[in-house]
Amino acid sequence: MADPGTTRHDPASGGGFAYLLVQLGFHVAGKFAERLAPLGLEPRHFGMLTRLAANEGRSQQAIGELMGLNPTRMVFLVDELEQRGLVERRRNPADRRSYALYLTDQGRAKLREAQQASASHAGQVGASLTAAQRKQLTDLLRRLADEQGITEASLPGPPPGAR
C-alpha cells in the first residue's frame, strides 16, 4: 500500500486538479504573505490598497461592495489602514452620511513597495514557465474564477455568497 503522503491524485479523476489548486493556492498565498510581512502588510492590505488606488474618492461602501466585503469587515480593514497612516476617510461631498476613501502619500509609497514585492513573487512562482505559458495559465485560471463568481476586484477569501 502506498504512503498517503506520497500518493499522487489521478488528474483524470476530476478531483486531482482542484486538490492541486488548493495546495498550490495555500503555498503561494503563504509565500506572498512572507514577502509582504517585512513591509508590515498582509495580502488583504495589499488587495485593499490596490483596489483603492484604482477607485480613490469612491465611498467606503462602494469599494467594499466592489471587493465583496461585508460592511463590518470593510470598516475593520479601513480602520487598520487608517491607523497605519496609509488610508484616509474624507466626508463624501455627495453624501454627508458616508466617507470617501483616499490613499495617503505614505499609502502610495507602501503600495509601490508592495507592488515590487508582488512582481518578485510572481516571477518566482512562474519561473519555470515561459511567458506564453504564464499567459495561458492566467487565462485558464481567470476562466475558472469567472465561472465561480470571483472577480478581479475581489480580495482573496471565500467566494461571494459564502461569507
C-alpha positions in Angstrom: 0.0 0.0 0.0 1.3 3.5 -0.9 2.1 6.0 1.8 -0.8 8.5 1.8 1.7 11.4 2.0 3.3 10.4 -1.3 0.2 9.2 -3.3 -0.5 11.3 -6.3 -4.0 12.1 -7.3 -5.1 10.9 -10.6 -5.8 14.1 -12.7 -8.3 12.1 -14.8 -10.5 11.6 -11.8 -11.5 15.2 -11.9 -10.6 15.9 -8.3 -6.8 16.0 -8.9 -6.6 19.4 -10.4 -8.9 21.0 -7.8 -6.9 19.5 -5.0 -3.6 20.6 -6.6 -5.1 24.2 -7.0 -5.9 24.2 -3.2 -2.4 23.0 -2.3 -0.8 25.5 -4.7 -3.0 28.3 -3.5 -2.1 27.8 0.1 1.5 27.6 -0.7 1.6 30.6 -2.9 -0.5 32.7 -0.5 1.8 31.8 2.4 4.9 32.8 0.4 3.2 36.0 -0.7 2.4 36.8 3.0 6.1 36.2 3.8 7.1 38.7 1.1 4.7 41.3 2.4 5.5 40.8 6.1 8.7 42.9 6.2 6.6 45.8 4.8 4.1 45.4 7.7 1.4 44.3 5.3 -0.8 41.3 4.8 -2.2 40.1 1.5 -5.6 41.6 2.4 -4.0 45.0 3.0 -2.3 44.8 -0.4 -5.6 43.9 -2.1 -7.3 46.9 -0.4 -4.5 49.4 -1.3 -4.6 48.1 -4.9 -8.4 48.4 -5.2 -8.4 51.8 -3.5 -5.7 53.2 -5.8 -7.9 52.4 -8.8 -11.1 53.8 -7.1 -10.0 56.8 -5.0 -12.8 59.1 -3.9 -15.4 56.4 -4.0 -17.4 55.7 -0.9 -16.3 53.1 1.6 -19.5 51.2 1.0 -19.0 51.2 -2.8 -15.4 50.0 -2.5 -16.4 47.3 -0.1 -19.1 46.1 -2.5 -16.6 46.1 -5.4 -14.3 43.8 -3.3 -17.1 41.6 -2.0 -16.5 42.6 1.6 -19.3 42.9 4.1 -19.6 46.3 5.8 -18.2 45.1 9.1 -15.1 43.6 7.6 -14.6 46.7 5.4 -14.8 49.0 8.4 -12.2 47.0 10.3 -9.9 46.9 7.3 -10.1 50.6 6.6 -9.6 51.3 10.3 -6.4 49.3 10.3 -5.0 51.0 7.2 -6.1 54.4 8.5 -4.3 53.8 11.9 -1.2 53.0 9.9 -1.4 56.2 8.0 -2.0 54.5 4.6 -5.6 55.5 4.0 -7.8 58.4 4.9 -11.5 58.9 5.1 -13.0 62.2 4.0 -16.5 63.3 4.2 -18.2 62.4 0.9 -19.4 65.8 -0.5 -22.2 64.0 -2.4 -23.5 62.2 0.7 -22.6 63.7 4.1 -23.5 60.4 5.8 -20.7 58.5 4.1 -17.0 58.7 3.7 -14.9 58.7 0.5 -11.6 56.8 0.7 -8.2 58.0 -0.4 -4.6 56.8 -0.2 -2.2 59.0 1.7 1.3 59.7 0.3 2.6 57.1 2.7 -0.1 54.7 1.4 1.1 55.3 -2.2 4.7 54.7 -1.2 3.8 51.5 0.7 1.7 50.3 -2.3 4.7 50.8 -4.7 6.9 48.7 -2.3 4.2 46.0 -2.1 3.8 46.0 -5.9 7.5 45.4 -6.3 7.3 42.5 -3.8 4.3 41.2 -5.7 6.2 41.3 -9.0 9.1 39.4 -7.5 6.7 36.9 -6.0 5.0 36.3 -9.4 8.4 35.9 -11.1 9.5 33.3 -8.6 6.2 31.4 -8.7 6.2 31.2 -12.5 9.9 30.9 -13.0 9.6 27.5 -14.7 7.0 28.8 -17.3 7.6 30.7 -20.5 5.7 34.0 -21.0 3.3 32.2 -23.3 2.6 29.5 -20.7 2.1 32.1 -18.0 -0.5 33.9 -20.2 -2.2 30.6 -21.0 -2.3 29.6 -17.3 -3.6 33.1 -16.3 -6.3 32.9 -19.0 -7.4 29.4 -17.8 -7.4 30.5 -14.1 -9.4 33.6 -15.0 -12.0 31.4 -16.8 -12.3 29.2 -13.7 -12.5 32.2 -11.4 -15.2 33.9 -13.6 -17.2 30.6 -13.5 -17.1 30.7 -9.7 -18.1 34.3 -9.5 -14.7 35.5 -8.3 -14.0 38.9 -9.8 -10.6 40.5 -10.3 -11.6 43.1 -7.7 -12.3 40.5 -5.0 -10.0 40.1 -2.1 -8.7 36.5 -1.5 -11.1 34.6 0.6 -14.4 32.7 0.3 -16.3 33.2 -2.9 -19.2 35.7 -2.9 -22.2 34.4 -1.1 -20.1 32.1 1.1 -19.3 34.8 3.6 
